[in-house]
Amino acid sequence: MLKRNEERKRDAREKIQLGGLVIKAGLSDLPSNVLLGLLIEARERIRDPDVIERMARLGDKEFKK
């Protein structure tokens, strides 16, 4: 029972953090189907190591704001 409760807490925390990223990126006003489409397209593009590096730099810059 305790393990299940810990898993639920971890799952909730992850969802809260991901929601925070959507807000920080300024995307919270988009319809959910558009947001999901953006994420699916990003999943396809992120296979390129150059894209991963560029996105990491951009993310680091935004976190420092």
Backbone as a ProteinNet text record, in pm:
[ID]
protein_1_A
[PRIMARY]
MLKRNEERKRDAREKIQLGGLVIKAGLSDLPSNVLLGLLIEARERIRDPDVIERMARLGDKEFKK
[TERTIARY]
82.4	0	86.8	193.7	281.9	350.5	392.8	460.2	365.6	242.9	143.6	120.3	113.7	94.9	214	334.5	455.5	455.6	412.3	404.1	303.9	192.3	90.8	143	215.6	273.7	376.6	460.1	562.1	496	389.7	316.6	253.8	194.2	132.8	238	351.3	458.6	509.5	525.5	571.5	472.9	344.1	242.2	240	257.6	263.2	384.1	499.2	619.8	602.6	543.6	522.3	424.5	321.5	228.6	298.6	389.5	466.7	552.2	606.1	685.5	599.3	477.7	385.4	356	333.5	306.3	428.2	546.4	669.4	697.2	663.6	684.3	580.8	480.6	378.1	277.9	256.3	167.9	36.5	12	-105.8	-237.2	-231.2	-355.4	-394.4	-311.6	-341.4	-440.9	-524.1	-611.4	-527.1	-576.9	-498.7	-460.9	-545	-509.2	-393.1	-384.7	-272.4	-144.8	-153.1	-37.4	13.2	-77.2	-37.1	28.5	-26.1	34	175.3	197	331.2	427.5	382.9	468.1	499.5	403	426.3	526.9	512.6	609.2	747.9	754.9	883.5	946.8	865.6	916.9	986.4	931.8	992.8	1123.3	1124.6	1243	1357.2	1326.1	1427.1	1520.9	1496.9	1586.2	1718.6	1722.7	1843.6	1927.6	2050.1	2134	2155.5	2160.6	2176.7	2053.7	1937.4	1813.9	1811.9	1853.7	1858.6	1948.8	2065.6	2159.7	2101.4	2039.4	1981.3	1866	1782.3	1669.7	1719.4	1826.2	1883.3	1934.7	2002.7	2052.2	1936.5	1833.9	1719.1	1648.4	1632.7	1570.1	1651.3	1783.1	1868.8	1854.3	1848.5	1834.6	1703.1	1596	1465.4	1460.7	1524.9	1526.8	1600.2	1694.8	1774.7	1701.1	1589.2	1512.4	1442.9
-119.4	0	125.8	124.9	241	265.7	159.2	174.5	236.2	193.5	247.7	395.8	432.8	572.3	657	604.5	675.5	692.4	590.2	597.9	704	711.3	811.3	952.2	969.3	1100	1139.6	1044.8	1070.4	1106.4	1034.4	1061.5	1201.4	1236.8	1369.1	1478.8	1458.3	1558	1577.4	1466.9	1475.2	1554.5	1528.5	1599.5	1748.3	1781.1	1921	1989.3	1923.2	1980.2	2000.8	1903.6	1916	2029.3	2043	2154	2287.2	2292.8	2414.2	2450.4	2350.3	2376.2	2433.2	2381.8	2434.2	2580.9	2613.8	2752	2839.3	2793.1	2870	2896.1	2801.9	2818	2910.6	2952	3041.5	2971.5	2842.9	2764.6	2724.8	2772.3	2726.8	2775.4	2874.5	2924.4	2847.9	2754.6	2676.4	2565.1	2530.7	2414.2	2288.5	2195.3	2076.1	1995	1992.7	1915.5	1980.9	2113.7	2182.8	2156.4	2164.8	2139.1	1996.3	1900.8	1761.9	1746.8	1812.1	1807.2	1862.6	1973.6	2030.8	1932.5	1866.8	1771.2	1649.4	1604	1490.2	1527.8	1646.4	1691.1	1705.4	1758.2	1771.8	1634.6	1537.2	1400.7	1349.9	1381.7	1339.1	1414.6	1543.1	1625.2	1598.8	1557.1	1544.1	1426.6	1351	1239.9	1288.9	1413.9	1474.5	1532.3	1484.7	1535.2	1686.4	1744.8	1890.4	1962.4	1907	1965.7	1953.3	1840.2	1821.1	1927	1947.6	2045.7	2187.2	2222.4	2355.9	2376.6	2275.9	2286.1	2294.9	2222.5	2229	2368.9	2429.8	2567	2664.5	2650.3	2738.7	2720.3	2596	2569.1	2624.7	2607.4	2661.9	2813	2877.5	3023.8	3066.6	2995.8	3030.5	3006	2899.2	2872.6	2979.6	3046	3149.7	3281.3	3294.6	3420.9	3437.8
0	0	0	80.5	89.3	-44.5	-111	-239.8	-342.6	-343	-436.1	-408.7	-283	-245.2	-289.6	-273.2	-317.9	-469.4	-540	-686.2	-729.3	-660.9	-693.2	-666.6	-556.9	-525.6	-630.3	-671	-772.3	-905.7	-939.6	-1062.7	-1059.1	-947.2	-933.4	-942.7	-879.3	-883.5	-1026.4	-1099.4	-1237.6	-1323.1	-1305.5	-1382.5	-1348.4	-1222.5	-1181	-1243.9	-1242.5	-1302	-1452.8	-1519.9	-1664.1	-1695.2	-1613.7	-1630.6	-1611.3	-1515.7	-1493.2	-1612.7	-1680.4	-1800.7	-1912.9	-1925.4	-2026.9	-1998.3	-1873.1	-1834.3	-1858.9	-1818	-1835.8	-1984.2	-2068.9	-2212	-2275.8	-2198.8	-2251.5	-2341.6	-2316.7	-2402.4	-2336.1	-2216.1	-2142.2	-2201.2	-2289.4	-2349.3	-2476	-2518.1	-2637.9	-2607	-2703.4	-2684.4	-2665.6	-2589.3	-2556.8	-2680.5	-2783	-2902.7	-2976.9	-2975.1	-3038.3	-2959.3	-2828.1	-2742.6	-2762.4	-2766.8	-2789.8	-2927.2	-3028.1	-3161.1	-3162	-3090.2	-3079.2	-3014.1	-2909.3	-2839.3	-2926	-3002	-3090.7	-3198.8	-3255.6	-3355.7	-3293.9	-3172.4	-3103.8	-3081.4	-3047.6	-3026.6	-3152.1	-3268.2	-3394.2	-3420.7	-3395.3	-3422.8	-3325.1	-3204.8	-3099.5	-3125.6	-3227.9	-3263	-3319.8	-3361.5	-3417	-3302.4	-3282.4	-3172.4	-3175.8	-3295.1	-3304.8	-3249.4	-3273.7	-3221.7	-3069.9	-3017.7	-2872.4	-2809.5	-2867.7	-2813.8	-2819.1	-2930.8	-2945.9	-2847.8	-2830	-2736.7	-2591.9	-2560.1	-2425.2	-2395.3	-2491.6	-2471.5	-2453.1	-2535	-2524.7	-2389.4	-2346.2	-2217.5	-2101.7	-2107.6	-2002	-1992.5	-2107.8	-2111.6	-2047.5	-2075.2	-2018	-1868.2	-1820.7	-1677.5	-1599.8	-1664.6	-1596.4	-1586.2	-1654.7	-1650.3	-1518
[MASK]
+++++++++++++++++++++++++++++++++++++++++++++++++++++++++++++++++

